[in-house]
Amino acid sequence: ACVESLFNQGLHLEKVDKVTSNVFFTMDRKVNVESFPCQWTAAQSKRIVEILKKNRQGHIVSIERAGPAADGMCYTMSGRAMSANYLAPLHQIMDPSILRTQFPKIKTTAIGDGGNEVGMGNDAILPIIHEHVPNGEKIACVIPCDNLIVSSVSNWGGYALAGAIAVVAVSDGKFEASVETLDKFMGTEQDARNVLEASVCAGAWDGLIGSQAKSVDGIPFEENIETFNQIRQAVLDHWKI
């Protein structure tokens, strides 16, 4: 849904990880996909900087991307360490020590649900994670962002962001308020189903149950679709359609 919304704002999409790239191949869109291996080298760090240089006034969006805690390790919500063999350190692209000094015009938005994701390192959020999230002090990611969206399930935050971009685009007079416009930005229910199906086929796991399944954070496939439709309806209600 986020990808659809950014396309319809005329933006160029640059970078995703390997599993996401396989999902994008199911879309009828042209995406500049770049995969990064888990076996990280100086060449990958250099490539990150090259991408940032190419997009000096860009906007980075991170969704459900695990990031380093205070001890430098990445953890699952349950506090299990995530092996570097399975997780490339793509959080480097949102490293504030790089962005603030070399690329101050680049803005960042992050979406997460458990406290261990990139973007949760904002000063106002970390104490809340430490106090209220199980294993919070251990798992909390220290990488901050400019705009943080916290949702019960990160996918739902992505759906909401796509819907919000549609509202802004209509308010700016770039599109007419209509079901067709919302389809362009959020995709249809069938699109949402296709992405979830493609994610499983590409090898994505349900992180909560620790295996491949047609669920997201233990929530059944159909409940995720129901939430997607509720967000769509909220936008249509805003437009009085």
Rosetta blueprint (number, residue, H / E / L):
1 A L
2 C H
3 V H
4 E H
5 S H
6 L H
7 F H
8 N L
9 Q L
10 G L
11 L L
12 H L
13 L L
14 E L
15 K L
16 V L
17 D L
18 K H
19 V H
20 T H
21 S H
22 N H
23 V H
24 F H
25 F L
26 T L
27 M L
28 D L
29 R L
30 K L
31 V L
32 N L
33 V L
34 E L
35 S L
36 F L
37 P L
38 C L
39 Q L
40 W L
41 T L
42 A H
43 A H
44 Q H
45 S H
46 K H
47 R H
48 I H
49 V H
50 E H
51 I H
52 L H
53 K H
54 K H
55 N L
56 R L
57 Q L
58 G L
59 H E
60 I E
61 V E
62 S E
63 I E
64 E L
65 R L
66 A E
67 G L
68 P E
69 A L
70 A L
71 D L
72 G L
73 M L
74 C E
75 Y E
76 T L
77 M L
78 S L
79 G L
80 R L
81 A E
82 M L
83 S L
84 A L
85 N L
86 Y L
87 L L
88 A L
89 P L
90 L H
91 H H
92 Q H
93 I H
94 M H
95 D L
96 P H
97 S H
98 I H
99 L H
100 R H
101 T H
102 Q H
103 F L
104 P L
105 K L
106 I L
107 K E
108 T E
109 T E
110 A E
111 I E
112 G E
113 D L
114 G L
115 G L
116 N L
117 E E
118 V L
119 G E
120 M E
121 G L
122 N L
123 D L
124 A L
125 I L
126 L H
127 P H
128 I H
129 I H
130 H H
131 E H
132 H H
133 V L
134 P L
135 N L
136 G H
137 E H
138 K H
139 I H
140 A L
141 C L
142 V L
143 I L
144 P E
145 C L
146 D L
147 N E
148 L E
149 I E
150 V E
151 S L
152 S L
153 V L
154 S H
155 N H
156 W H
157 G H
158 G H
159 Y H
160 A H
161 L H
162 A H
163 G H
164 A H
165 I H
166 A H
167 V H
168 V H
169 A H
170 V H
171 S H
172 D L
173 G L
174 K L
175 F L
176 E L
177 A L
178 S L
179 V H
180 E H
181 T H
182 L H
183 D H
184 K H
185 F H
186 M H
187 G L
188 T L
189 E H
190 Q H
191 D H
192 A H
193 R H
194 N H
195 V H
196 L H
197 E H
198 A H
199 S H
200 V H
201 C H
202 A L
203 G L
204 A L
205 W L
206 D E
207 G L
208 L L
209 I L
210 G L
211 S E
212 Q L
213 A L
214 K L
215 S E
216 V E
217 D L
218 G L
219 I E
220 P E
221 F H
222 E H
223 E H
224 N H
225 I H
226 E H
227 T H
228 F H
229 N H
230 Q H
231 I H
232 R H
233 Q H
234 A H
235 V H
236 L H
237 D H
238 H H
239 W L
240 K L
241 I L
